Amino acid sequence: MGRIYCIMGKSSSGKDSIYQKVMEAGIPGLERIIPYTTRPLRADETDGKQYHFCEEQKMKELKASGRIIELRTYQTVYGEWNYFTVDDGQLHLADTSYLYIITLEGYLKIRKYFGNERVVPIYIEVEDGERLIRAIEREKQQKKPRYDEMCRRYLADAADFSEEKLAEAEIKKRFINSSMANTIQEIITYITDDMTR
């Protein structure tokens, strides 16, 4: 039986880097899910790789056809940005497992859609001061840094990943990302062991 391994964590906790390295490890039977978004493409992104970038009209069509599994809308300083997961034929849980970066709210909706036994949380944690330094460094690399949006996300994470919400979601295991290499290896081992049960 395939599973969806959901990588979650506050912004700048290393989710993207961990995701990339785990996928590069080539775990047999582990594939990607490509989410959708209406936000603008960043300088280091490619359509269809990190996200399917689409216009709001396309999102409305997918929603009307009942193909959106979960949808998150953020009121940003640049307008409304939507992130969503679509039942677009890319998932084959009978024989394949998937790795996916998602929010806690998105994880709960995916778990409700597919069932508890098919959805596994992987929660990444980093000390808040370190996360802030990472976020600033990442934003500096953008062609047009958006520090105001970075700060909004940083503050929103405190509410989105509160201890109460983590407890309600039954997130018990945490991967403390103080050493990227160690965290990646720990997650690879965790997924590999879980897939062979």
C-alpha positions as CSV (number, residue, x, y, z in Angstrom):
1,M,0.0,0.0,0.0
2,G,1.4,3.4,-1.0
3,R,1.5,6.3,1.4
4,I,1.9,10.1,1.2
5,Y,4.7,11.4,3.4
6,C,3.9,15.0,4.2
7,I,6.9,17.2,5.0
8,M,5.7,20.1,7.2
9,G,7.3,22.9,9.2
10,K,7.5,26.6,9.7
11,S,9.0,28.7,6.9
12,S,12.8,28.4,6.5
13,S,12.9,25.2,8.5
14,G,14.7,23.5,5.5
15,K,11.7,21.7,4.0
16,D,12.7,22.4,0.4
17,S,16.3,21.3,0.8
18,I,15.3,18.2,2.8
19,Y,12.6,17.3,0.2
20,Q,15.1,17.7,-2.6
21,K,17.8,15.5,-0.9
22,V,15.4,12.8,0.1
23,M,14.1,12.6,-3.6
24,E,17.7,12.5,-4.8
25,A,18.4,9.5,-2.5
26,G,16.3,7.5,-5.0
27,I,14.2,5.5,-2.5
28,P,12.5,2.9,-4.6
29,G,8.7,3.5,-5.0
30,L,8.9,7.1,-3.7
31,E,7.7,9.7,-6.2
32,R,6.8,13.5,-6.2
33,I,3.5,15.2,-6.0
34,I,3.5,18.6,-7.8
35,P,1.2,21.1,-6.1
36,Y,-0.5,24.0,-7.8
37,T,-0.3,27.7,-7.0
38,T,-1.6,31.1,-8.3
39,R,1.4,33.0,-6.8
40,P,4.1,34.4,-9.1
41,L,7.0,32.2,-10.2
42,R,10.2,32.9,-8.2
43,A,13.6,33.4,-9.8
44,D,14.8,29.9,-9.0
45,E,11.6,28.1,-9.9
46,T,10.4,26.3,-13.1
47,D,6.8,25.7,-13.9
48,G,5.9,22.0,-13.4
49,K,8.9,21.3,-11.2
50,Q,8.2,22.9,-7.8
51,Y,4.6,23.9,-8.6
52,H,2.1,24.0,-11.4
53,F,1.8,27.8,-11.7
54,C,-1.7,28.8,-12.9
55,E,-4.0,31.7,-13.3
56,E,-7.0,32.1,-10.9
57,Q,-9.4,31.1,-13.7
58,K,-7.8,27.7,-14.0
59,M,-8.1,27.2,-10.3
60,K,-11.8,28.1,-10.4
61,E,-12.3,25.5,-13.2
62,L,-10.5,22.8,-11.2
63,K,-12.6,23.7,-8.1
64,A,-15.9,23.6,-10.1
65,S,-15.0,20.2,-11.4
66,G,-14.4,18.9,-7.8
67,R,-10.8,18.0,-8.5
68,I,-9.2,20.1,-5.7
69,I,-8.4,18.0,-2.6
70,E,-7.2,20.9,-0.4
71,L,-6.9,24.6,-1.0
72,R,-5.1,27.2,1.1
73,T,-5.6,31.0,0.5
74,Y,-3.2,33.6,1.9
75,Q,-3.8,37.3,2.0
76,T,-0.3,38.5,1.3
77,V,1.0,42.1,0.9
78,Y,1.0,41.3,-2.9
79,G,-2.6,40.1,-3.0
80,E,-4.3,36.8,-2.7
81,W,-2.1,33.7,-3.2
82,N,-3.6,30.2,-3.5
83,Y,-1.8,26.9,-3.0
84,F,-3.7,23.6,-3.7
85,T,-3.5,19.9,-4.3
86,V,-5.4,18.5,-7.3
87,D,-6.7,15.0,-8.0
88,D,-5.2,15.2,-11.5
89,G,-4.3,11.6,-12.1
90,Q,-0.7,11.8,-10.8
91,L,-1.4,9.7,-7.6
92,H,-1.3,5.9,-7.8
93,L,-1.4,4.8,-4.1
94,A,-2.1,1.2,-4.9
95,D,1.6,0.7,-5.6
96,T,3.5,4.0,-5.2
97,S,4.3,6.2,-2.3
98,Y,4.8,10.0,-2.5
99,L,6.8,12.8,-0.7
100,Y,5.0,16.1,-0.4
101,I,5.6,19.5,1.2
102,I,2.4,20.8,2.8
103,T,1.1,22.9,5.6
104,L,-0.4,21.5,8.8
105,E,-3.9,22.5,7.5
106,G,-3.2,20.9,4.1
107,Y,-2.0,17.8,5.8
108,L,-5.2,17.4,7.7
109,K,-7.3,17.8,4.6
110,I,-5.2,15.2,2.7
111,R,-5.4,12.8,5.6
112,K,-9.2,13.2,5.6
113,Y,-9.3,12.7,1.8
114,F,-7.1,9.6,1.7
115,G,-7.4,8.2,5.2
116,N,-5.1,8.1,8.3
117,E,-3.3,4.9,7.3
118,R,-2.2,6.4,3.9
119,V,-0.8,9.8,5.1
120,V,2.3,10.0,7.3
121,P,3.5,13.3,8.9
122,I,7.1,14.4,8.8
123,Y,7.4,17.5,11.0
124,I,10.6,19.6,10.7
125,E,11.6,21.9,13.6
126,V,14.3,24.6,13.7
127,E,14.9,27.2,16.5
128,D,13.1,30.4,15.6
129,G,16.1,32.7,15.6
130,E,17.9,30.4,13.2
131,R,14.8,30.3,10.9
132,L,14.7,34.1,10.8
133,I,18.3,34.3,9.7
134,R,17.7,31.7,7.0
135,A,14.6,33.5,5.8
136,I,16.5,36.8,5.4
137,E,19.4,35.2,3.6
138,R,17.0,33.4,1.2
139,E,15.1,36.6,0.5
140,K,18.3,38.5,-0.3
141,Q,18.9,36.2,-3.2
142,Q,15.6,37.1,-4.9
143,K,15.7,39.6,-7.8
144,K,13.2,41.7,-5.9
145,P,13.3,40.8,-2.2
146,R,9.9,40.8,-0.5
147,Y,10.9,41.3,3.2
148,D,7.4,42.3,4.2
149,E,5.9,39.1,2.9
150,M,8.7,37.1,4.5
151,C,7.8,38.7,7.9
152,R,4.1,38.0,7.4
153,R,4.8,34.3,6.8
154,Y,7.2,34.1,9.7
155,L,4.6,35.6,12.1
156,A,1.7,33.5,10.7
157,D,3.7,30.3,11.3
158,A,3.6,30.8,15.0
159,A,-0.2,30.5,14.9
160,D,-0.3,27.9,12.1
161,F,2.1,25.5,13.9
162,S,1.1,26.2,17.5
163,E,1.6,23.4,20.0
164,E,-2.1,23.1,20.4
165,K,-2.6,22.6,16.6
166,L,0.2,20.1,16.5
167,A,-1.3,18.1,19.3
168,E,-4.8,18.2,17.7
169,A,-3.2,16.8,14.5
170,E,-1.5,14.1,16.5
171,I,2.0,15.1,15.4
172,K,4.1,13.2,17.8
173,K,7.5,12.6,16.0
174,R,9.6,15.7,15.3
175,F,12.8,15.9,13.2
176,I,15.0,18.6,14.7
177,N,16.9,20.2,11.9
178,S,20.1,21.4,13.6
179,S,22.3,19.5,11.2
180,M,20.9,19.2,7.6
181,A,22.9,16.1,6.7
182,N,21.8,14.2,9.9
183,T,18.2,15.3,9.5
184,I,18.1,14.1,5.9
185,Q,19.5,10.7,6.8
186,E,17.1,10.4,9.7
187,I,14.2,11.1,7.4
188,I,15.4,8.7,4.6
189,T,15.8,5.9,7.2
190,Y,12.3,6.7,8.7
191,I,10.6,6.6,5.3
192,T,12.5,3.5,4.1
193,D,11.6,1.6,7.3
194,D,8.0,2.7,7.1
195,M,7.6,1.7,3.5
196,T,8.9,-1.9,4.2
197,R,6.5,-2.5,7.1
